[in-house]
Amino acid sequence: MASFPSPTALAARQAVAERLKELRSEAGLTGKQLAEACGWHKAKTSRIENAHTAPTDADIRAWCRACGAEDQVADLTAASRNAESMYVEWRRKQRSGLRRLQASYVPLYQRTRRFRVYTPDIVPGFVQTPGYSRALLSAITAFREIPDDVEQAVQARQARSQVLYESHRSFALLVEEPVLRYRVGDREVMAEQLEHLLSVMGLATVSLGVIPLSTTRRMWPLEACYIYDDRLVQVELLTAEVSVRAPGEIATYTKAFNALRRLAVYGEDARALIAAAADALE
């Protein structure tokens, strides 16, 4: 059985399970009768209905046929596939190294006009310097024990970040103040990265906010999240990336992002925090 630490992914699987249970009930079938009609053990019916086992496409077709609900197959199959694709383990995405993963985001970036990004722990990838990316991706490679293609991955990340300079896009970036002080790389790497942040703040496409440590929190720090237009939210966990597509859940992340945005400082106040972090490197 797959592990689903994400409430969002688990809820999606449970919704499919509940709908299948409703179809069985509406057809007047017991769990044993449905299992006999589908040609499997009754325990499988129970596992599917309790969201312990994800149904395959064939399972859904058999289930709907037994319940006389073939018209439900397409919707339930799509919902089930979405539930299973929401939670993707990093070890699966990174098993061949990091270059391919970096390049895989390009089509999504090209489709997106409005980017909203919140990170509590690292500088957002869009505005990372090559040195910072190299240090970060080297650490990830060592931790995951995956093939070392860091140099190619850095080049791919830099290439995809060129969307930052395209005038028809907008980037609202939020970081917690400690991001400016966490030493990802040596002093020279961090000094270059902080200088780069000051530079990109001048771009017309970029709004960079910093949430000061001294701020009284009316919204707690979240996990890193990336909002692409109003179509997709990607949430980064230690073990996986969760993709959120349900409009109601996207709206919740947007609400949280806006609450965090109100805690941030911008312009000269943000520049002062970046400069203070740079001074602390000396």
For each residue, the residues with C-beta under 8 A, 3 or more apart:
1: 52 53
2: 54 84 87
3:
4: 9 10 13 87
5: 87 237 239 240
6: 9 10 86 87 235 237 240 242
7: 10 11
8: 11 12 86 235 242 244 246 249
9: 4 6 12 13 83 86 87 242
10: 4 6 7 13 14 51
11: 7 8 14 15
12: 8 9 15 16 79 82 83 86 246
13: 4 9 10 16 17 51 54 80 83 84
14: 10 11 17 18 51
15: 11 12 18 19 79 83
16: 12 13 19 20 51 54 55 76 79 80 83
17: 13 14 20 21 48 49 50 51
18: 14 15 21 22 49
19: 15 16 22 23 72 76 79
20: 16 17 23 24 48 49 55 60 63 76
21: 17 18 24 25 49
22: 18 19 25 26
23: 19 20 26 27 63 64 67 69 72
24: 20 21 27 29 31 34 45 49 63 66 67
25: 21 22 28 29
26: 22 23 67 69
27: 23 24 34 66 67 68 69
28: 25
29: 24 25 33 34 37 66 67
30: 33 34
31: 24 34 35 42 45 46 49
32: 35 36 42 45
33: 29 30 36 37
34: 24 27 29 30 31 37 38 45 63 66 67
35: 31 32 38 40 41 42 44 45
36: 32 33 39
37: 29 33 34 62 65 66
38: 34 35 45 59 62 63 66
39: 36 62
40: 35 44 45
41: 35 44
42: 31 32 35 45 46
43: 46 47
44: 35 40 41 47 48 53
45: 24 31 32 34 35 38 40 42 48 49
46: 31 42 43 49 50 52
47: 43 44 50 52 53
48: 17 20 44 45 51 52 53 54 55 59 63
49: 17 18 20 21 24 31 45 46
50: 17 46 47
51: 10 13 14 16 17 48
52: 1 46 47 48
53: 1 44 47 48
54: 2 13 16 48 80 83 84
55: 16 20 48 59 60 63 80
56: 59 60
57: 60 61 77 80 81
58: 61 62
59: 38 48 55 56 62 63
60: 20 55 56 57 63 64 73 76 77 80
61: 57 58 64 65 70 73 77
62: 37 38 39 58 59 65 66
63: 20 23 24 34 38 48 55 59 60 66 67
64: 23 60 61 67 69 70 71 72 73 76
65: 37 61 62 68 70
66: 24 27 29 34 37 38 62 63
67: 23 24 26 27 29 34 63 64
68: 27 65
69: 23 26 27 64 72 73
70: 61 64 65 73
71: 64
72: 19 23 64 69 75 76
73: 60 61 64 69 70 76 77
74: 77 78
75: 72 78 79
76: 16 19 20 60 64 72 73 79 80
77: 57 60 61 73 74 80 81
78: 74 75 81 82
79: 12 15 16 19 75 76 82 83
80: 13 16 54 55 57 60 76 77 83 84
81: 57 77 78 84 85
82: 12 78 79 85 86 245
83: 9 12 13 15 16 54 79 80 86
84: 2 13 54 80 81 87
85: 81 82 88 243
86: 6 8 9 12 82 83 242 243 244 245
87: 2 4 5 6 9 84 240 241 242
88: 85 92 93 240 241 242 243
89: 92 93 239 240
90: 93 94 144 239 240 241
91: 94 95 144 146 239
92: 88 89 95
93: 88 89 90 101 241
94: 90 91 97 98 101 140 144 146
95: 91 92 146
96: 100 146 147
97: 94 100 101 141 146 147 148 149 152 153
98: 94 101 102 137 140 141 146 149 150 153
99: 102 103 149 152 153 155 156
100: 96 97 103 104
101: 93 94 97 98 104 105 153
102: 98 99 105 153 156 157 160
103: 99 100 106 156 159 160
104: 100 101 107
105: 101 102 108 109 160
106: 103 109 110 159 160
107: 104 110 111
108: 105 111 112 228 232
109: 105 106 112 160 163
110: 106 107 163
111: 107 108 228
112: 108 109 115 169 228 229
113: 168 169 170 229
114: 169 170 172 228 229 230
115: 112 126 169 170 171 172 226 227 228
116: 172 174 226 227 254 257
117: 124 126 171 172 173 174 224 225 226 227
118: 174 175 222 224 225 257 260
119: 122 123 124 174 175 176 179 224
120: 175 176 178 179 221 222 223 224
121: 176 178 179 182 224
122: 119 136 179 182 184 224
123: 119 127 128 132 175 179 184 193 197
124: 117 119 127 128 173 175
125: 128 133 157 161
126: 115 117 161 163 164 171 173
127: 123 124 161 164 173 196 197 200 206 208
128: 123 124 125 132 133 136 157 161 193
129: 132 133 189 192 193 196
130: 133 134 154 158
131: 134 135 185 188 189 192 193
132: 123 128 129 135 136 184 185 189 190 192 193
133: 125 128 129 130 136 137 153 154 157 158
134: 130 131 137 138 150 151 154 185
135: 131 132 138 139 184 185 186 189
136: 122 128 132 133 139 140 184 185
137: 98 133 134 140 141 150 153 154 157
138: 134 135 141 142 150
139: 135 136 142 143 184
140: 94 98 136 137 143 144
141: 97 98 137 138 144 146 147 148 150
142: 138 139 145
143: 139 140
144: 90 91 94 140 141
145: 142
146: 91 94 95 96 97 98 141
147: 96 97 141
148: 97 141
149: 97 98 99 152 153
150: 98 134 137 138 141 153 154
151: 134 154 155
152: 97 99 149 155 156
153: 97 98 99 101 102 133 137 149 150 156 157
154: 130 133 134 137 150 151 157 158
155: 99 151 152 158 159
156: 99 102 103 152 153 159 160
157: 102 125 128 133 137 153 154 160 161
158: 130 133 154 155 161 162
159: 103 106 155 156 162
160: 102 103 105 106 109 156 157 163
161: 125 126 127 128 157 158 164
162: 158 159 165 166
163: 109 110 126 160 166 169
164: 126 127 161 169 171 200 203 205 206
165: 162 203 205
166: 162 163 169 205
167: 204 205
168: 113
169: 112 113 114 115 163 164 166 205
170: 113 114 115 205 207
171: 115 117 126 164 205 206 207
172: 114 115 116 117 207 209 257 261
173: 117 124 126 127 206 207 208 209
174: 116 117 118 119 209 210 211 257 260 261 264
175: 118 119 120 123 124 179 180 208 209 210 211
176: 119 120 121 179 210 211 213 221
177: 180 181 210 211 212 213 273 277
178: 120 121 181 182 213
179: 119 120 121 122 123 175 176 182
180: 175 177 194 197 210 273 274 277
181: 177 178 277 280
182: 121 122 178 179
183: 186 187 190
184: 122 123 132 135 136 139 189 190 193
185: 131 132 134 135 136 188 189 190 193
186: 135 183 189 190
187: 183 190 191 281
188: 131 185 191 192
189: 129 131 132 135 184 185 186 192 193
190: 132 183 184 185 186 187 193 194 278 281
191: 187 188 194 195 278 281
192: 129 131 132 188 189 195 196
193: 123 128 129 131 132 184 185 189 190 196 197
194: 180 190 191 197 198 274 275 277 278 281
195: 191 192 198 199 278
196: 127 129 192 193 199 200
197: 123 127 180 193 194 200 201 208 274
198: 194 195 201 271 274 275
199: 195 196 202
200: 127 164 196 197 203 206 208
201: 197 198 206 208 267 270 271
202: 199
203: 164 165 200 206
204: 167
205: 164 165 166 167 169 170 171
206: 127 164 171 173 200 201 203
207: 170 171 172 173 266
208: 127 173 175 197 200 201 266 270
209: 172 173 174 175 261 264 265 266 270
210: 174 175 176 177 180 264 265 266 269 270 273 274
211: 174 175 176 177 215 260 263 264 265
212: 177 215 265 273
213: 176 177 178
214:
215: 211 212 263
216:
217: 220 221 263
218: 259 262 263
219: 256 259 260 262 263
220: 217
221: 120 176 217
222: 118 120 225 256 260
223: 120 235 236 237
224: 117 118 119 120 121 122 235 236
225: 117 118 222 233 234 235 236 253 257
226: 115 116 117 233 234 235 236
227: 115 116 117 230 232 233 250 253 254 257
228: 108 111 112 114 115 231 232 233 234
229: 112 113 114 232
230: 114 227 247 250 254
231: 228 245 250
232: 108 227 228 229 243 244 245 250
233: 225 226 227 228 243 244 245 249 250 253
234: 225 226 228 241 242 243 244
235: 6 8 223 224 225 226 241 242 244 253
236: 223 224 225 226 241
237: 5 6 223 240 241 242
238:
239: 5 89 90 91
240: 5 6 87 88 89 90 237
241: 87 88 90 93 234 235 236 237
242: 6 8 9 86 87 88 234 235 237
243: 85 86 88 232 233 234
244: 8 86 232 233 234 235 249 250 253
245: 82 86 231 232 233 249 250
246: 8 12 249 250
247: 230 250 251
248: 251 252
249: 8 233 244 245 246 252 253
250: 227 230 231 232 233 244 245 246 247 253 254
251: 247 248 254 255
252: 248 249 255 256
253: 225 227 233 235 244 249 250 256 257
254: 116 227 230 250 251 257 258
255: 251 252 258 259
256: 219 222 252 253 259 260
257: 116 118 172 174 225 227 253 254 260 261
258: 254 255 261 262
259: 218 219 255 256 262 263
260: 118 174 211 219 222 256 257 263 264
261: 172 174 209 257 258 264
262: 218 219 258 259
263: 211 215 217 218 219 259 260
264: 174 209 210 211 260 261 270
265: 209 210 211 212 269 270 273
266: 207 208 209 210 269 270
267: 201 270 271
268: 271 272
269: 210 265 266 272 273
270: 201 208 209 210 264 265 266 267 273 274
271: 198 201 267 268 274 275
272: 268 269 275 276
273: 177 180 210 212 265 269 270 276 277
274: 180 194 197 198 210 270 271 277 278
275: 194 198 271 272 278 279
276: 272 273 279 280
277: 177 180 181 194 273 274 280 281
278: 190 191 194 195 274 275 281
279: 275 276 282
280: 181 276 277
281: 187 190 191 194 277 278
282: 279
